[in-house]
Amino acid sequence: MREDGHLHGRTSHREQWGKTLQAARSAGQSDNKSRSATLHHVRVPQRQKPHHGLINQGATCYLNSVLQVLFMTTEIHDRLEPKIHFPDQELLKIFGHLKTTTCETTGLTHSLKIDNVYQQRDAAECLEMILHKISPRASEVFQGQLTYTIKCPEGHTINEETNPFWTLPLSLRDTQDSIFSVERGFQSVFQTKTFSGDNVVYCNECERKTEATSGCEMTEHPQILILLLKRFDFDYSTMSHVKSDRCVEVPSVLKMQARGSYFGLLGFALKWFPCC
């Protein structure tokens, strides 16, 4: 999602073509005499360029999904530094090939030191590994800052720390709804939480244990926000990983209520886990 004060939307060529035909039919039905003149001004959308895939080396679906997302995120392409960082060079090669044909990823797996291409890995971890290894000028497009604060009822700051982030995880297990709302899940990250009962904390200024509230604020917004939908979680009652099969509702716009900023949807990955 791109941060902006305006809304961004993308209309598919199929939708544009449907609107064009509808406009032409309406014009023809309302006035047959002017049909040719009306159709003369109807612009037919250009044919969409075909997209190309990446060759699976064995179980590298996780890598391919990440690379397709980065390929479509053109904001980072000019920020890559192939003369300084070897992974940047390999990424630019892949991006160049994807414009015209299907291509391999062997050079990139070597630069990332992925030795076993038959081992399934987590796509989100792969993304962070790539962002660690490429030029900081490119990875900073996705970087933001989160500040966590704990305060006592008297307003004293018990603890405050600020950490950088590249992805913002949203757990699908945090709600019992049959449909998970990305918008509500996003807002819940910044909701105030309370420490009470057995969870009271010590305040140095009050010199005693006390109830407290904790909050999270995005003090620095990334240019492009990556939301990670955590379908897999660990169930301590069964001591095993479980997968949520909830439907997910994805909005076209996310609003930061505290600052009034907007993130417009650029796209989403349907598979963030190995599908081999």
C-alpha positions as CSV (number, residue, x, y, z in Angstrom):
1,M,0.0,0.0,0.0
2,R,1.3,3.4,-1.0
3,E,1.1,6.3,1.5
4,D,-0.7,9.3,0.0
5,G,-3.2,12.0,0.8
6,H,-5.2,10.9,-2.2
7,L,-6.8,7.7,-3.2
8,H,-5.2,5.4,-5.8
9,G,-7.2,2.9,-7.8
10,R,-6.5,0.6,-10.7
11,T,-9.2,-0.4,-13.2
12,S,-8.6,-3.6,-15.1
13,H,-8.6,-3.6,-18.9
14,R,-11.7,-5.9,-18.8
15,E,-13.5,-3.3,-16.7
16,Q,-12.5,-0.5,-19.0
17,W,-13.6,-2.5,-22.1
18,G,-16.9,-3.2,-20.4
19,K,-17.5,0.5,-19.7
20,T,-16.5,1.4,-23.3
21,L,-19.0,-1.1,-24.7
22,Q,-21.7,0.1,-22.3
23,A,-21.1,3.7,-23.3
24,A,-21.3,2.8,-27.0
25,R,-24.5,0.9,-26.6
26,S,-26.1,3.7,-24.6
27,A,-25.2,6.2,-27.1
28,G,-26.5,4.1,-30.0
29,Q,-29.8,3.4,-28.3
30,S,-30.4,7.1,-27.4
31,D,-29.7,8.4,-30.9
32,N,-29.1,6.1,-33.8
33,K,-28.4,9.0,-36.1
34,S,-25.4,10.0,-34.1
35,R,-24.1,6.5,-33.6
36,S,-21.1,6.8,-35.9
37,A,-20.2,10.2,-34.5
38,T,-20.4,8.9,-31.0
39,L,-18.4,5.8,-31.7
40,H,-15.8,7.9,-33.3
41,H,-15.0,9.5,-29.9
42,V,-14.9,6.2,-28.0
43,R,-11.3,5.2,-27.1
44,V,-10.6,1.5,-27.2
45,P,-8.1,0.6,-24.5
46,Q,-4.8,-0.9,-25.5
47,R,-4.2,-4.6,-25.1
48,Q,-2.6,-5.3,-21.7
49,K,1.0,-6.5,-22.0
50,P,1.3,-10.2,-20.9
51,H,3.1,-11.0,-17.7
52,H,5.8,-13.7,-17.4
53,G,6.6,-16.2,-14.7
54,L,9.7,-17.5,-12.9
55,I,11.1,-21.0,-13.2
56,N,10.8,-23.0,-10.0
57,Q,14.1,-24.5,-9.1
58,G,12.5,-27.1,-6.8
59,A,10.6,-25.6,-3.9
60,T,11.3,-21.9,-4.6
61,C,7.6,-20.8,-4.9
62,Y,8.1,-18.6,-1.8
63,L,11.0,-16.8,-3.6
64,N,9.1,-16.4,-6.9
65,S,6.1,-14.8,-5.2
66,V,8.3,-12.3,-3.5
67,L,10.2,-11.5,-6.7
68,Q,6.9,-10.9,-8.6
69,V,5.8,-8.4,-5.9
70,L,9.2,-6.6,-6.1
71,F,9.1,-6.6,-9.9
72,M,5.7,-4.9,-9.8
73,T,7.0,-2.4,-7.2
74,T,8.8,-0.1,-9.6
75,E,9.6,2.5,-6.9
76,I,12.6,0.4,-5.9
77,H,14.1,-0.4,-9.4
78,D,16.0,2.9,-9.8
79,R,17.3,2.7,-6.2
80,L,19.1,-0.6,-6.7
81,E,22.9,-0.3,-6.9
82,P,24.2,-3.2,-9.0
83,K,27.8,-1.9,-8.9
84,I,27.9,-2.1,-5.1
85,H,25.6,-4.9,-4.1
86,F,25.6,-8.3,-6.0
87,P,21.9,-9.1,-5.1
88,D,20.9,-5.8,-6.7
89,Q,22.6,-6.8,-9.9
90,E,20.7,-10.2,-9.9
91,L,17.4,-8.5,-9.2
92,L,17.8,-6.1,-12.1
93,K,18.6,-9.0,-14.4
94,I,15.4,-10.8,-13.3
95,F,13.3,-7.6,-13.7
96,G,14.7,-7.0,-17.1
97,H,14.0,-10.6,-18.3
98,L,10.4,-10.6,-16.8
99,K,9.4,-7.7,-19.1
100,T,9.8,-10.1,-22.1
101,T,10.1,-13.7,-21.1
102,T,10.1,-16.3,-18.4
103,C,13.4,-16.5,-16.6
104,E,15.5,-18.4,-14.0
105,T,16.5,-17.3,-10.5
106,T,19.7,-19.3,-10.0
107,G,22.0,-16.3,-9.9
108,L,19.9,-14.7,-7.1
109,T,19.7,-17.9,-5.0
110,H,23.5,-18.0,-5.2
111,S,23.9,-14.4,-4.1
112,L,21.4,-14.9,-1.3
113,K,23.2,-18.1,-0.3
114,I,20.1,-20.3,-0.6
115,D,21.9,-23.7,-1.0
116,N,19.0,-26.1,-0.7
117,V,16.4,-25.0,-3.3
118,Y,14.3,-28.1,-2.4
119,Q,13.6,-26.9,1.1
120,Q,10.4,-24.9,1.6
121,R,10.8,-21.6,3.3
122,D,8.6,-18.7,4.6
123,A,8.0,-16.0,2.0
124,A,7.9,-13.2,4.6
125,E,11.3,-14.3,6.0
126,C,12.6,-14.4,2.4
127,L,11.4,-10.9,1.7
128,E,13.2,-9.6,4.9
129,M,16.4,-11.4,3.9
130,I,16.3,-9.7,0.5
131,L,15.7,-6.3,2.0
132,H,18.6,-6.8,4.3
133,K,21.0,-7.7,1.5
134,I,20.0,-5.1,-1.2
135,S,20.9,-1.4,-1.2
136,P,19.6,0.5,1.8
137,R,18.3,3.1,-0.7
138,A,16.0,0.5,-2.1
139,S,14.9,-1.2,1.1
140,E,14.1,2.1,2.8
141,V,11.0,2.4,0.5
142,F,9.4,-0.2,2.8
143,Q,10.8,1.0,6.1
144,G,8.9,2.7,8.8
145,Q,9.2,3.3,12.6
146,L,6.9,2.1,15.4
147,T,7.1,3.6,18.8
148,Y,5.8,1.6,21.8
149,T,5.0,3.5,25.0
150,I,3.9,2.3,28.4
151,K,2.5,4.9,30.8
152,C,1.1,4.8,34.4
153,P,-2.3,6.5,35.3
154,E,-0.3,9.6,36.4
155,G,1.1,10.1,32.9
156,H,4.6,9.0,33.7
157,T,6.4,7.2,30.9
158,I,7.5,3.8,32.2
159,N,9.0,2.6,29.0
160,E,9.4,3.9,25.4
161,E,11.2,2.3,22.5
162,T,11.2,2.9,18.8
163,N,11.9,0.1,16.3
164,P,12.2,0.0,12.5
165,F,10.0,-2.4,10.5
166,W,9.5,-3.6,7.0
167,T,6.4,-5.6,7.4
168,L,3.4,-5.2,9.7
169,P,2.0,-8.6,10.7
170,L,-1.7,-9.1,11.2
171,S,-2.8,-12.3,13.0
172,L,-6.0,-13.8,11.7
173,R,-6.5,-15.5,15.1
174,D,-7.0,-12.2,16.9
175,T,-10.7,-12.2,15.9
176,Q,-13.6,-14.8,16.0
177,D,-15.3,-13.3,13.0
178,S,-15.8,-15.6,10.0
179,I,-14.4,-12.8,7.8
180,F,-11.2,-11.1,8.7
181,S,-11.2,-7.4,8.1
182,V,-7.7,-6.1,7.2
183,E,-8.9,-2.6,8.1
184,R,-10.0,-3.6,11.6
185,G,-6.9,-5.7,12.1
186,F,-4.7,-2.8,11.0
187,Q,-6.4,-0.4,13.5
188,S,-6.2,-3.0,16.3
189,V,-2.4,-2.7,16.1
190,F,-2.6,0.8,17.4
191,Q,-5.3,0.3,20.1
192,T,-4.4,1.0,23.7
193,K,-4.0,-2.0,25.9
194,T,-4.2,-2.1,29.7
195,F,-2.0,-3.8,32.3
196,S,-4.0,-4.7,35.5
197,G,-4.4,-7.4,38.1
198,D,-1.4,-9.7,38.0
199,N,0.1,-7.8,35.1
200,V,0.7,-4.5,36.9
201,V,4.1,-2.9,36.2
202,Y,6.6,-0.9,38.3
203,C,6.8,2.9,37.8
204,N,10.1,4.5,38.9
205,E,8.5,7.9,39.5
206,C,5.6,6.5,41.5
207,E,8.0,4.1,43.2
208,R,5.4,1.3,43.2
209,K,3.7,-1.2,41.0
210,T,0.7,0.2,39.3
211,E,-1.8,-0.3,36.5
212,A,-0.6,1.0,33.1
213,T,-1.6,1.5,29.5
214,S,0.5,0.6,26.4
215,G,0.2,2.0,23.0
216,C,1.8,1.8,19.6
217,E,2.2,4.7,17.1
218,M,3.6,4.7,13.6
219,T,6.0,7.6,14.1
220,E,7.5,7.3,10.6
221,H,5.4,6.0,7.7
222,P,7.0,3.9,4.9
223,Q,6.5,5.0,1.4
224,I,5.0,1.5,0.7
225,L,3.4,-0.4,3.6
226,I,3.6,-4.2,3.5
227,L,0.9,-6.0,5.6
228,L,1.6,-9.6,6.4
229,L,-1.5,-11.8,6.9
230,K,-0.5,-14.5,9.4
231,R,-2.6,-17.4,8.5
232,F,-0.4,-19.8,10.4
233,D,0.0,-19.6,14.2
234,F,1.1,-21.8,17.0
235,D,-1.5,-23.4,19.2
236,Y,-0.1,-24.0,22.7
237,S,-3.0,-26.2,23.7
238,T,-2.2,-28.7,20.9
239,M,1.5,-27.7,20.6
240,S,1.2,-27.6,16.8
241,H,0.8,-25.1,14.0
242,V,-2.7,-24.3,12.8
243,K,-3.9,-22.5,9.7
244,S,-6.8,-20.1,9.6
245,D,-9.1,-20.6,6.6
246,R,-11.1,-17.3,7.2
247,C,-12.0,-15.2,4.2
248,V,-10.1,-11.9,4.2
249,E,-11.7,-8.5,3.4
250,V,-9.1,-6.2,1.8
251,P,-10.0,-2.5,1.5
252,S,-8.8,-0.3,-1.3
253,V,-7.7,2.4,1.2
254,L,-6.4,2.3,4.8
255,K,-6.6,5.4,6.9
256,M,-4.2,6.3,9.8
257,Q,-6.8,7.8,12.1
258,A,-4.3,9.5,14.4
259,R,-2.5,11.4,11.5
260,G,-5.2,11.5,8.8
261,S,-2.8,9.8,6.3
262,Y,-3.9,7.3,3.7
263,F,-2.4,4.2,2.2
264,G,-3.8,3.3,-1.2
265,L,-3.8,-0.4,-2.3
266,L,-1.2,-1.2,-4.9
267,G,-1.7,-5.0,-4.9
268,F,-1.5,-8.2,-2.9
269,A,0.0,-11.6,-3.1
270,L,-2.4,-14.5,-3.1
271,K,0.3,-17.0,-2.0
272,W,2.7,-16.2,0.8
273,F,3.5,-19.8,1.5
274,P,5.0,-22.6,-0.6
275,C,2.6,-24.0,-3.1
276,C,4.8,-26.7,-4.7
